[in-house]
Amino acid sequence: MNDMQHTAAAADTAQPKGFVAKLLADKHSVPLSIALHLVPGALIVGVYAVLGAPISRAIGAPIFLAWAIALVVVLFPLLFGLLWLGKRQTGKYTLGGGVVRYRGKPFSRGKITLIGIGLMLYMTIVSLSLAGLDAWTYEHLFSWVTFESSGSSGLTYLDGFDKDVVLTTLLFCGPFTGFILPLIEEYYFRGFLLSRLPQLGRWAPLFNTALFSIYHFWAIWTVPSKIIFLLPGVWFVWGKHDIRASIWMHPGSALLMTVVGATMFALGVM
């Protein structure tokens, strides 16, 4: 009897408590969810200012590198945090254990691939077509933003540098900004945060998409366009519980545009 009581007490002690328990709960309060959506973006801006930008200037690289550094410094620990929460749940570092959800694969590989490719093409085409909206929003509402090389064009972070320097920067940053970092964002923002907003019902995808768009403080003028081209994929993940759709859409589109963009730049097309 004493052994049984000891085992029960040990199991109870092992259960997450305090803030960890709040993070792992099935539902996040709206204020907590807002903070968890936006704090990483604020940290990215801070790391850019104190670390990324000075390094970029010191080595004469485009400011694009500064933002890549800031994203890596913030998002990799964020991924480790999710793995650590998995360890608290299961005893091993994992995204499972109910930490990152929507990973049950309700669709066959073939079907989700077709859906994912459709979402990837949608995001790529629509995001490019909305460049004019981004330019208008910046020029009329956010021209006061003073981040170095901020502007209405998506290429201002690379402007003013020799072709070889730009290509080197793109090749170095490409694996991170073109796939790994967007993948971490999907695990965190969709698999972890979106899945813990049941109280918002059908508003959850819009809430998540809007806050994820605002999280990009360094390009705040792109919020309207981001909501438009991200919402269908986020809505699908929320409704069908398959995060592979937004992984195809977001990291897939980023990878596609990185490869095509770098290739066109190398060939002198852009």
Buried (B, 14 or more C-beta within 10 A) or exposed (E): EEEEEEEEEEEEEEEBEEEBEBBBEEBBEEEBBBBBBBEBBEBBBBBBBEBBBEEBEEEEBBBBBBBBBBBBBBBBEBBEBBBBBBEBBEEEEBBEBBBBBBBEEEBEEEEBEEBBEBBBBBBBEBBEEBBEBBBBBBEEEBEEBEBBBBBBBBBBBBEEBEEEBBBBBBEEBBEBBBBBBBBBBBBBBBBBBBBBBEEBEEEBBBBBBBBBBBBBBBBBBBBBBBBBBBBBBBBBBBEBBBBBBBBBBBBBBBBBBBBEBBEEBBEEEE
